[in-house]
Amino acid sequence: MQAGRKNTFDCIKAFSETDFTKDLKKFDVPTLILYGNGDQIVPIGAAALRSAKLIKDAILKIYADAPHGLTYTHKDPLNADLLAFLKT
C-alpha cells in the first residue's frame, strides 16, 4: 500500500513479461520455494509450481490459504521452515 504507482506497475511488467527459465535451470545450490496457495497476486502455476520444476532438487513448501504477504501472516511457521532448511 505504500509503494509508488510507477514502481508497482514496473514490477508487475518485469515479472510478468520476463522469462527466467534459463536462469532457473542454472541453479546449483539448495533452493527452498515458499508459497501461499491463497496468493491472489501471483498465480501458483506461473510462479511456485513452474519454478519448482525448473530448479533441480528444489524444495517447494506450500502454505494452505496463505496470501501474497505470507511472510507477515504466516511468519512463525515460515521462519521455522526456513531455519530447518538452513540447517540441512
N, C-alpha and C positions, 0 to 999 in steps of 0.2 A: 504494500500500500504506500510505501514511501519512495519507491523507485520512480525515476523520471519517465515520462511517456516515451520519449525517443529511445532511451536506453532499453526500456522494456520491449518495444517493437523491434529494435535491432537484435536483441537477444533471441526473440521468437523467430525472426528471419534466419539468424545464423543456425540455430539448432534444427529448424525445420527444413532448411534447404541445403545443408552441408552433409555430404556422405562421408561418414567416418569409418566405413567398412575396412578399408586398407589399414588404417591406423589401429583399429581394434584387433585385427588379425595379427598384428606385430607384438601385442602384449606378451611379455615373457616373465612376468612377475605374478605372484599370487594376487588375485583380484576378487574383491568382495563387492557385490552389487546389492544395494539395499533399496527396496522399492515398496511403496504402499499401493495396494491394488484399488484403493479408493481415490487415487490421484485423478482429478478431472482436468488437469492442465496438460500433462504429457502422457499419451497413451502407452499402456504397458507393453503392447505388442511392438510398437515402434521404438521403444526405449529398452527397458529391462530385459524382456524376453529375447529380443534380437541381439543385444549386447552379450548376453549370457551364452548365446550360440556361437558368436564370433570370437569371443575371448577364450582361449584354450584353458580348460580346467577352472573356469570362473565359478565362484560360489554365488548363487542367487538366493537372497533371503527376501521373501515377500511378507509384508505385514498386513494382516487382514483389516480391510476397511480404513487403512491409514491414508491420509490425504497427502497432497504435494508437500506440505510442510511437516512431514513426519519427524524431522529432526527436532521439532519442538513438541509435537503432540505425543510422540512415542519415544521420547529421549531416553527413558530408563531402559527399556528392552533393547533399543538401538545401541546404546552405549555398552550394554552387556555383550551384545553380539559382536560389536566392534572390538572390544577388549579380548574376547575369546579368539577372534580371528587373528589379532596381532600376536597372540601367544603361540600360535601354530607355526 
